[in-house]
């Protein structure tokens, strides 16, 4: 991006942002009005038991009731939601004759709602539609209320579902499955455990960094992704320290939105390809995988776009003055390693007892996903294997 934005790129660029975003303190209380405006009458709520037990649905259900809307709460969403959960939710949706989806929670609640929506209007199984725009009929309307600042799933068009039989993740994407409305309220983040705040925050940072250095980046995505890096660098430590810090919570929510808008249009890179594969094999939190993988991949990529990594290092306050570009650019990875340590996440994968055979298979899966095509440095299978080894 350079000083004040640098040169103009003359390439053809495309940018999509289909979701209406309502943000601010008490924004959650507008849920009923927004659902009703979309024509909803019977609401399917995709969430998990932790959200219910924390009392985060209380104001939302009250808002729905004020608009005389019926609803059913499906609270069986789990981390890295699997095909069987989607099928179970689909049966509830149909049995209760629902006509709109409301996702309340983290990325898993959003992904579950999107996958159920696809299956409502299209014959199964969900794996049939892996890829982009593979299903013929658009899903019902979705409204999202995030309770974490991480994946940006509240505005994204992608659902990631775990196939437990094949130990892999299925990515299904289509413009019709982006939530019509995202309601972003910092008060919904107050009960988030510190460890989850740290993990989801690393997903945001990964989106922002990988989107910023992506081969698919443009002036517009650079503005969004770089702002995401700046905000995460400023607020993630504070947010992990105190989720009731409304400035920090809002800062991380905005970082998440900027990064999601930017990276969904620019594409991502090796970290996301590798993390998805790792999640599929070991069912770990996506943010834990990102935290373990991001520094090594950043170091690998610095030679491809050193100026951008120098700018990233500057966001974290690293002193790069007077250093040659190759050395200065490596400070970005150093800064992220410090951050991972400070927020209490594992610095690597050493506790997971990953075998060499699993590393090779995960590397093949990561290469096969196609996500690495926009990684700034060309990557082959042996590079991927080496990156996994360096992250242990």
N, C-alpha and C positions, 0 to 999 in steps of 0.2 A: 504494500500500500504506500509506503514511503512517507515523506514529509507532506502532510496535508493531502495525500491522495495521489501523487505521481501521475504516470502517463495513462492515457486512455487506451483501452484495448478495443481493437476494431473487429473482433470476432463476433459472430452471431451468438446471442445469449438468450436464455429462456428463464423466466421466473414465475413461480406459482405460489399464491398464498390465499387459499380458498376460505379460511376460517375467520369468523368474526371473533374478536378477542375482547372480553370485558374484564378489566383488572382493577384491583384496589381493595382496601379493607371493607369487608362486608359484601363483597361482590357475590358471594355464594347465595345471598338472599334473593338474587334475581333469577334463580334457576327456574322457578315455576313460571314466571312471565316468559322466559325465553323458550321453554318447552312448549308452552301453550301457543306461542307465536308461530311455531313450526307445525302446528296442527296435531300435536301429540295428545292422546287421551288416556292411554294405559302405558305407563312407563316401566321399562325393564331397567333395573339399576344393577350395573356390574361393579362389584366391590369385593372386599375381603373382610374376614371376621375382625381383624385388627382395627380397621376403619370403623366398623360398627361398635366395637367395644370402647373405642376412644371417644365415642359420642359425636363423631364428625358428620353423621347423617342427620342429626336432630334438626338443625336449621333448614337443611335441604328438604327433608320430608315435610316440614312445616310449610315451606314455600310452595311445594307441590300441592299440599292440601288446600292452601289458600286459593289456589286456582282451580279447585275441584277436580284435580287430576288423580286418577287411580295409579297405583304403583305396586311392583313386586320387587323385593330385595333378593338378589342372587349374590350371596356372600361367600361363595366357594372358590373365588379366584385365588390363585397361588403364584408364587414366584416362578418365572419362566413357565407360563401357562401352557398346558399340553392339550393335545387334540381331544382327549376324553372329557376335559373340563368344558371345552367349547361345545361339544355335542350335548353334554348335560345341560348347559345353559340354553342351548337351542330348544331343547324340549320344554323347558320352563317358559321361555318366550312364547312358544306356540300354544302351550296349554293355557296360559293366562291371556292369550289373545292380545299381546302387546303390540304397539305400533310405533314406538320410538325407544331409543337406547340412551341411557344416561350412565356414563362411566365416572365413578368417584374413586380415586386412588392414584397409584403410581402407574408406570407404563404397563404393568401386567393387567390392570383393570381396563385400561384403554385398548390394549391388544385383544383381550378377550371379547370386549364389546364389538370391536371391528370385525373380528372373525365370525362371531355369532351373526352379525348383520349380513355378512356375505352369504352365510348359509341359509338365512331366512328366505332369500329370494333366488337362490341358486342351488341346484342339486349337488350333493357332496361327492366325495370327501373334500375337506379344505385343501389338502395337498394338491388337488387338481388345479388349483388356481395360483400355485407358487409362481412368482414372477410379477410382471407389471401388466395391469389391465387384461387379465385372463378370464375374468368372469363376465357373463353377458348382461346381467341385471344389477342395477345399482342397489346397495343396501338401504335400509331405512335410515332416517336422520339420526345423528348421534350428537349428544351434548356432552362435554367433558368438564370435569372439575378436578384438577390435579391436587394431590396431597403431598407431592414431592416436587423438587426442582431438579429434574434429571434428564429423562429421555426426550422431552418435548412431544411425547406421543399425543398430548392434548390437541395438537394442531397438525400432526403428520398423517400422511395417507397410507402408512405401512403398518401391518400387523405382523408380529413375529411370534410364531407358535412352535412349541417343542414337539417333535416326533420322537416319543420314547422308544419306539421299536427300532428306529434307525439311528438313535442318538445324534440327532441333528436338529437344526432349527429351520423352519419353513418361513420364508418371507413372502407375504402377499401384499401387493400394493395396487392402488387404483385411486384416481381422483375422487370417485364417488364415495370413498370410505373415510375421507377426512372429516373430523367433527365439524358440524355446521357452526357450532358456537363453543368457545372455550372460556370458562369462567375461572379466573385466576385470582385467588384471594390469599394473601400472606397468612391470615389467621388459620388457614387449613394446614399450615406447616408446623404449628406450635407443638404438637404431640409427637412429631417425628423423632425417633431415637437418633442420638448423635452418630452412631455407626451408619445408619441408613442415610442420614443427611450427607455424610462424607462420601459414601458410595455413589449416591445419585448425583452429587456435585461433580464427581469425577467423570460421570457420563457427559454432563454438560460441558466440562472442560475439553473432553475428548472430541465431542462434536465440533466445538469451536475451533480447536487447533487443527484437527484433520480437515475440516471444511475450509479453513483459511489457506492451507498449503495445498489443497487439492488441485489436480490438473483441470478440474471443471470449474474453478473459481472465476469470478468476474468482479467488476467494480462493486456491484450491488451486494454480492455475497461476501466480498471482502469486508465491506463496511459492517455488515451484520455479524459475521464470524469474529472479526477483530474486537468488536464491542463486547461480544460474549466472552472472549478471553480477558479483556480488561475488567469486566464486572466479576467474573469468577476469581481472578487473581486478587481483587480487592476484598471480596465479601465471603469467599468460601470458608476461610478459617474462622471468621466471626460467626458465620451461620452455624457451623459445627459446634462452636463454643456455646452458643445460646440461640436456640430456634425461636425464642420469643423476642429477639432483636428484630423488630419489624423492618428496619432499614436494610439489614443484612438479608432477611428473608425475601423482601421485595427485590433486592439486588440480584439474588440468585434466581428468582422467578424470571426476571427480565433477561438475565444471562441465558437461561434455558430457552426462552422464546427466541431471542436473537440467534442463538446457535442452531436451534431447530429450523428456523426459517432459512438461515444461511446454508447450513450443511445439507438440508434436504434438496436444495437446488444446485449446490456445487458438487455434491458427492463426498464420500469419505475416503478411507484408505486402509492401510494394513492393520491398524489397531482394531478397527471395527470388524474386519474380516476375521482376525484371529480371535477376538473376544467372543464373537458369535459361535465359532467352532468350539472354543473352550467351554462356553456355557452349555452347549449341546451335549458335550461329553461328561461334564462334571456338575451341572446344575448349580452353579454358583451365582452370586449376585453379579449382574453385568458390570456394575461399577468397580467391584473388586478385580474383575478381569481387566478392565480398562486401566486401573491404577497400576497393576502389575506390568502391563504391556506398553503403556504409553511412553515412558522414558526411553526404553531401548529403541522403539520405532522412531521417536523423534531424533535420536542420535543418528540412526541409520539414514534418515531423510535430510539431515541438515545440508549435505553437499548439493542437494537438488535445488534448494531455494534458501541459501544462507541469509539473505536480507530479511525474509519474513520471520525466520527463527530469531534473528537479532531483535526484531520488533517485539516478538513474544517475550523474549528475555527481559526487555525493557518494561513490559507490563508487570513483571514480578519484582521490579526494582534491582535487577542484576546490573552491576557496573560493567559495561562493555566498552567504556571509553578507552580509546587508544589501542584496543586489541585488533589483530588482523581478523578479517571476516570469518575464516574457518573456526578460529578459536572462540570468537564472540558468539557465533551461532550455537555452539555447544552449550552455552550458558542456559539456554532455554530448557534443555533436558535436565540440567543440574537443578534449576528452579523447581521443576515439577517433582523431582525426587524429594526435595526438601518439603514441598507441600504434602506429598503422600505421607511422609513420616510425621509431619506436624498434626495431620488430621486423623492419625491413628490407623491407617490402612496398611495391609501387608505390602512390603516393598517388592515382593516377588512371589513366585509360585512354589517355592521350595517345600512348603508344608503339604503339598498336594500329592506327593509321591507319583509324579507323572513318569511313565515309562517311555523309553525311546520309541517303542512301537506306537504309542499314543501320540507322541509329538509328530511323527511322520504322518499319521492318519489325519490329525488335526490340521497339519500344514496342507495336505491335499484338499481337505474340506475348505480351508480358507481360500486357497487358490481357485477352487471350483466355484466359489460364491460369486466371483466377478467384481466384488467390492474393491479389490486392490487395483482395478484398472485405472482409477483416478488417484491412486497414491502418487506423490510427486516423483519418487524414485522407482524406476522399473524394478520389479521384484520377481524372482523365480522361486521354484520350490526349495532349493537349497538355502536361499536367503530367508525364506519363511521358517524353515527348520532352525536356522541359526538364531533368528529373533526369538523363537520360543525358548531355545536353550539359554539365551542371554537373559531371559526374563524369569528364570527359575532361581 
